[in-house]
């Protein structure tokens, strides 16, 4: 199985980079993980609604452009369906059994994205009603993907 993470921005914090690298390494026996990061758009401190929409539109267009064809797209969205770790494991397993060999998770930038991305997604999930930085959610996502594979294989991951 191939999993792509399409996201906005670079990870600058070393502790996040180290965590992402660790879980990426742990995922090697289970899937091929690829991350495609687009550059963040600059947004003035107090943008007008029109300017904010323009900036989000450009970021969304660039995200849409990097989504792999024939991939099942799961958008991380605060208004998406809340899923548990076992539910995510079951979703990945179900997609694999149905012949979907490529899943793409999409993480928007600090300012979100437009509805065009929501419409393109096959599914929208939420990690929490709380807000996390888009850099931090990347670490949480790779950890949850790893956890999902461990759950699906009946292997112990936590006590």
Phi and psi in degrees as GROMACS dihedral restraints (atoms count N, CA, C in turn):
[ dihedral_restraints ]
;  ai    aj    ak    al  type     phi  dphi    fc
    3     4     5     6     1  -114.0    20    10
    4     5     6     7     1   135.6    20    10
    6     7     8     9     1  -126.1    20    10
    7     8     9    10     1   129.6    20    10
    9    10    11    12     1  -114.6    20    10
   10    11    12    13     1   139.3    20    10
   12    13    14    15     1  -111.8    20    10
   13    14    15    16     1   113.8    20    10
   15    16    17    18     1  -100.6    20    10
   16    17    18    19     1   123.1    20    10
   18    19    20    21     1  -148.6    20    10
   19    20    21    22     1   173.9    20    10
   21    22    23    24     1  -111.1    20    10
   22    23    24    25     1   132.8    20    10
   24    25    26    27     1    88.2    20    10
   25    26    27    28     1   163.3    20    10
   27    28    29    30     1   -98.8    20    10
   28    29    30    31     1   153.9    20    10
   30    31    32    33     1   -88.8    20    10
   31    32    33    34     1   121.4    20    10
   33    34    35    36     1  -101.2    20    10
   34    35    36    37     1   -27.8    20    10
   36    37    38    39     1   -79.1    20    10
   37    38    39    40     1   126.5    20    10
   39    40    41    42     1   -62.4    20    10
   40    41    42    43     1   -36.9    20    10
   42    43    44    45     1   -66.3    20    10
   43    44    45    46     1   -33.7    20    10
   45    46    47    48     1   -72.2    20    10
   46    47    48    49     1   -43.1    20    10
   48    49    50    51     1   -59.7    20    10
   49    50    51    52     1   -44.0    20    10
   51    52    53    54     1   -62.7    20    10
   52    53    54    55     1   -42.2    20    10
   54    55    56    57     1   -65.6    20    10
   55    56    57    58     1   -43.5    20    10
   57    58    59    60     1   -63.2    20    10
   58    59    60    61     1   -43.4    20    10
   60    61    62    63     1   -62.1    20    10
   61    62    63    64     1   -40.5    20    10
   63    64    65    66     1   -62.4    20    10
   64    65    66    67     1   -47.9    20    10
   66    67    68    69     1   -72.3    20    10
   67    68    69    70     1   -30.6    20    10
   69    70    71    72     1   -62.8    20    10
   70    71    72    73     1   -42.0    20    10
   72    73    74    75     1   -63.8    20    10
   73    74    75    76     1   -43.9    20    10
   75    76    77    78     1   -64.7    20    10
   76    77    78    79     1   -26.8    20    10
   78    79    80    81     1   -78.2    20    10
   79    80    81    82     1   -14.4    20    10
   81    82    83    84     1   -52.2    20    10
   82    83    84    85     1   -39.8    20    10
   84    85    86    87     1   -70.9    20    10
   85    86    87    88     1   -16.9    20    10
   87    88    89    90     1  -102.7    20    10
   88    89    90    91     1   -33.0    20    10
   90    91    92    93     1  -161.8    20    10
   91    92    93    94     1   167.2    20    10
   93    94    95    96     1   -97.8    20    10
   94    95    96    97     1   117.3    20    10
   96    97    98    99     1  -105.0    20    10
   97    98    99   100     1   129.2    20    10
   99   100   101   102     1  -128.0    20    10
  100   101   102   103     1   139.1    20    10
  102   103   104   105     1  -116.0    20    10
  103   104   105   106     1   128.3    20    10
  105   106   107   108     1  -115.6    20    10
  106   107   108   109     1   111.5    20    10
  108   109   110   111     1  -110.1    20    10
  109   110   111   112     1   126.3    20    10
  111   112   113   114     1   -96.6    20    10
  112   113   114   115     1   158.9    20    10
  114   115   116   117     1   -70.1    20    10
  115   116   117   118     1   147.5    20    10
  117   118   119   120     1   -76.6    20    10
  118   119   120   121     1   142.8    20    10
  120   121   122   123     1   -81.0    20    10
  121   122   123   124     1   146.7    20    10
  123   124   125   126     1   -83.3    20    10
  124   125   126   127     1   138.3    20    10
  126   127   128   129     1  -128.2    20    10
  127   128   129   130     1   129.4    20    10
  129   130   131   132     1   -62.9    20    10
  130   131   132   133     1   162.4    20    10
  132   133   134   135     1   -55.8    20    10
  133   134   135   136     1   -44.6    20    10
  135   136   137   138     1  -128.9    20    10
  136   137   138   139     1    75.3    20    10
  138   139   140   141     1   -73.8    20    10
  139   140   141   142     1   150.8    20    10
  141   142   143   144     1   -70.8    20    10
  142   143   144   145     1   158.7    20    10
  144   145   146   147     1   -57.2    20    10
  145   146   147   148     1   -36.8    20    10
  147   148   149   150     1   -66.7    20    10
  148   149   150   151     1   -42.7    20    10
  150   151   152   153     1   -66.9    20    10
  151   152   153   154     1   -42.2    20    10
  153   154   155   156     1   -59.1    20    10
  154   155   156   157     1   -43.4    20    10
  156   157   158   159     1   -63.4    20    10
  157   158   159   160     1   -39.2    20    10
  159   160   161   162     1   -63.9    20    10
  160   161   162   163     1   -46.6    20    10
  162   163   164   165     1   -63.6    20    10
  163   164   165   166     1   -46.8    20    10
  165   166   167   168     1   -62.9    20    10
  166   167   168   169     1   -36.2    20    10
  168   169   170   171     1   -62.7    20    10
  169   170   171   172     1   -43.2    20    10
  171   172   173   174     1   -65.0    20    10
  172   173   174   175     1   -42.9    20    10
  174   175   176   177     1   -64.9    20    10
  175   176   177   178     1   -43.8    20    10
  177   178   179   180     1   -61.8    20    10
  178   179   180   181     1   -43.6    20    10
  180   181   182   183     1   -58.4    20    10
  181   182   183   184     1   -42.6    20    10
  183   184   185   186     1   -68.5    20    10
  184   185   186   187     1   -36.9    20    10
  186   187   188   189     1   -64.7    20    10
  187   188   189   190     1   -45.8    20    10
  189   190   191   192     1   -59.5    20    10
  190   191   192   193     1   -36.0    20    10
  192   193   194   195     1   -68.0    20    10
  193   194   195   196     1   -25.6    20    10
  195   196   197   198     1   -96.6    20    10
  196   197   198   199     1    -2.4    20    10
  198   199   200   201     1   -68.6    20    10
  199   200   201   202     1   125.2    20    10
  201   202   203   204     1   -65.2    20    10
  202   203   204   205     1   140.5    20    10
  204   205   206   207     1   -65.1    20    10
  205   206   207   208     1   151.4    20    10
  207   208   209   210     1    60.8    20    10
  208   209   210   211     1    22.7    20    10
  210   211   212   213     1  -102.4    20    10
  211   212   213   214     1   143.5    20    10
  213   214   215   216     1   -80.3    20    10
  214   215   216   217     1   120.5    20    10
  216   217   218   219     1  -101.5    20    10
  217   218   219   220     1   122.0    20    10
  219   220   221   222     1  -114.3    20    10
  220   221   222   223     1   116.0    20    10
  222   223   224   225     1   -93.0    20    10
  223   224   225   226     1   127.3    20    10
  225   226   227   228     1   -81.1    20    10
  226   227   228   229     1   116.3    20    10
  228   229   230   231     1  -144.1    20    10
  229   230   231   232     1   127.3    20    10
  231   232   233   234     1   -57.6    20    10
  232   233   234   235     1   -26.7    20    10
  234   235   236   237     1   -95.0    20    10
  235   236   237   238     1     8.9    20    10
  237   238   239   240     1   -79.3    20    10
  238   239   240   241     1  -178.4    20    10
  240   241   242   243     1   -75.4    20    10
  241   242   243   244     1   129.4    20    10
  243   244   245   246     1   -71.8    20    10
  244   245   246   247     1   131.2    20    10
  246   247   248   249     1  -127.8    20    10
  247   248   249   250     1   148.2    20    10
  249   250   251   252     1   -88.5    20    10
  250   251   252   253     1   169.4    20    10
  252   253   254   255     1   -60.5    20    10
  253   254   255   256     1   -45.7    20    10
  255   256   257   258     1   -62.3    20    10
  256   257   258   259     1   -33.8    20    10
  258   259   260   261     1   -68.0    20    10
  259   260   261   262     1   -38.6    20    10
  261   262   263   264     1   -65.3    20    10
  262   263   264   265     1   -41.4    20    10
  264   265   266   267     1   -59.6    20    10
  265   266   267   268     1   -44.9    20    10
  267   268   269   270     1   -64.4    20    10
  268   269   270   271     1   -37.9    20    10
  270   271   272   273     1   -64.0    20    10
  271   272   273   274     1   -47.6    20    10
  273   274   275   276     1   -62.6    20    10
  274   275   276   277     1   -43.0    20    10
  276   277   278   279     1   -63.9    20    10
  277   278   279   280     1   -43.7    20    10
  279   280   281   282     1   -62.7    20    10
  280   281   282   283     1   -42.9    20    10
  282   283   284   285     1   -62.6    20    10
  283   284   285   286     1   -42.4    20    10
  285   286   287   288     1   -62.4    20    10
  286   287   288   289     1   -43.7    20    10
  288   289   290   291     1   -67.2    20    10
  289   290   291   292     1   -28.4    20    10
  291   292   293   294     1   -83.0    20    10
  292   293   294   295     1    -1.3    20    10
  294   295   296   297     1    97.4    20    10
  295   296   297   298     1     4.1    20    10
  297   298   299   300     1   -82.2    20    10
  298   299   300   301     1   101.6    20    10
  300   301   302   303     1   -94.2    20    10
  301   302   303   304     1     2.0    20    10
  303   304   305   306     1  -138.8    20    10
  304   305   306   307     1   121.1    20    10
  306   307   308   309     1  -117.8    20    10
  307   308   309   310     1   135.5    20    10
  309   310   311   312     1  -119.7    20    10
  310   311   312   313     1   123.8    20    10
  312   313   314   315     1   -97.0    20    10
  313   314   315   316     1   135.2    20    10
  315   316   317   318     1  -116.9    20    10
  316   317   318   319     1   129.4    20    10
  318   319   320   321     1  -119.3    20    10
  319   320   321   322     1   119.0    20    10
  321   322   323   324     1   -73.8    20    10
  322   323   324   325     1   176.0    20    10
  324   325   326   327     1   -84.6    20    10
  325   326   327   328     1  -169.6    20    10
  327   328   329   330     1   -60.4    20    10
  328   329   330   331     1   -27.0    20    10
  330   331   332   333     1  -103.6    20    10
  331   332   333   334     1     3.6    20    10
  333   334   335   336     1    92.4    20    10
  334   335   336   337     1  -144.5    20    10
  336   337   338   339     1  -161.7    20    10
  337   338   339   340     1   173.0    20    10
  339   340   341   342     1   -90.3    20    10
  340   341   342   343     1   173.5    20    10
  342   343   344   345     1   -64.9    20    10
  343   344   345   346     1   -19.6    20    10
  345   346   347   348     1   -57.1    20    10
  346   347   348   349     1   -36.9    20    10
  348   349   350   351     1   -72.9    20    10
  349   350   351   352     1   -39.1    20    10
  351   352   353   354     1   -61.2    20    10
  352   353   354   355     1   -39.2    20    10
  354   355   356   357     1   -70.7    20    10
  355   356   357   358     1   -30.9    20    10
  357   358   359   360     1   -75.7    20    10
  358   359   360   361     1   -28.0    20    10
  360   361   362   363     1   -67.0    20    10
  361   362   363   364     1   143.2    20    10
  363   364   365   366     1   -79.1    20    10
  364   365   366   367     1   -24.4    20    10
  366   367   368   369     1  -158.6    20    10
  367   368   369   370     1   150.4    20    10
  369   370   371   372     1  -124.8    20    10
  370   371   372   373     1   128.2    20    10
  372   373   374   375     1  -125.2    20    10
  373   374   375   376     1   157.7    20    10
  375   376   377   378     1  -123.1    20    10
  376   377   378   379     1   136.4    20    10
  378   379   380   381     1   -80.6    20    10
  379   380   381   382     1   -27.3    20    10
  381   382   383   384     1  -174.7    20    10
  382   383   384   385     1   161.4    20    10
  384   385   386   387     1   -79.1    20    10
  385   386   387   388     1   -12.4    20    10
  387   388   389   390     1   -76.3    20    10
  388   389   390   391     1   159.9    20    10
  390   391   392   393     1  -100.1    20    10
  391   392   393   394     1   133.3    20    10
  393   394   395   396     1  -121.2    20    10
  394   395   396   397     1   156.0    20    10
  396   397   398   399     1   -66.2    20    10
  397   398   399   400     1   152.2    20    10
  399   400   401   402     1   -67.5    20    10
  400   401   402   403     1   -23.8    20    10
  402   403   404   405     1   -71.1    20    10
  403   404   405   406     1   -42.7    20    10
  405   406   407   408     1   -67.8    20    10
  406   407   408   409     1   -36.7    20    10
  408   409   410   411     1   -66.2    20    10
  409   410   411   412     1   -25.7    20    10
  411   412   413   414     1   -63.4    20    10
  412   413   414   415     1   -42.6    20    10
  414   415   416   417     1   -64.4    20    10
  415   416   417   418     1   -46.1    20    10
  417   418   419   420     1   -60.6    20    10
  418   419   420   421     1   -39.1    20    10
  420   421   422   423     1   -65.2    20    10
  421   422   423   424     1   -48.6    20    10
  423   424   425   426     1   -64.6    20    10
  424   425   426   427     1   -34.3    20    10
  426   427   428   429     1   -65.1    20    10
  427   428   429   430     1   -42.0    20    10
  429   430   431   432     1   -69.7    20    10
  430   431   432   433     1   -33.5    20    10
  432   433   434   435     1   -64.7    20    10
  433   434   435   436     1   -44.4    20    10
  435   436   437   438     1   -60.7    20    10
  436   437   438   439     1   -46.7    20    10
  438   439   440   441     1   -59.1    20    10
  439   440   441   442     1   -40.7    20    10
  441   442   443   444     1   -60.1    20    10
  442   443   444   445     1   -44.1    20    10
  444   445   446   447     1   -65.4    20    10
  445   446   447   448     1   -39.6    20    10
  447   448   449   450     1   -64.1    20    10
  448   449   450   451     1   -43.2    20    10
  450   451   452   453     1   -61.7    20    10
  451   452   453   454     1   -46.6    20    10
  453   454   455   456     1   -60.7    20    10
  454   455   456   457     1   -29.6    20    10
  456   457   458   459     1   -92.7    20    10
  457   458   459   460     1     3.2    20    10
  459   460   461   462     1    69.3    20    10
  460   461   462   463     1    18.9    20    10
  462   463   464   465     1   -89.9    20    10
  463   464   465   466     1   147.2    20    10
  465   466   467   468     1   -71.5    20    10
  466   467   468   469     1   133.5    20    10
  468   469   470   471     1  -124.9    20    10
  469   470   471   472     1   -35.9    20    10
  471   472   473   474     1  -143.5    20    10
  472   473   474   475     1   163.0    20    10
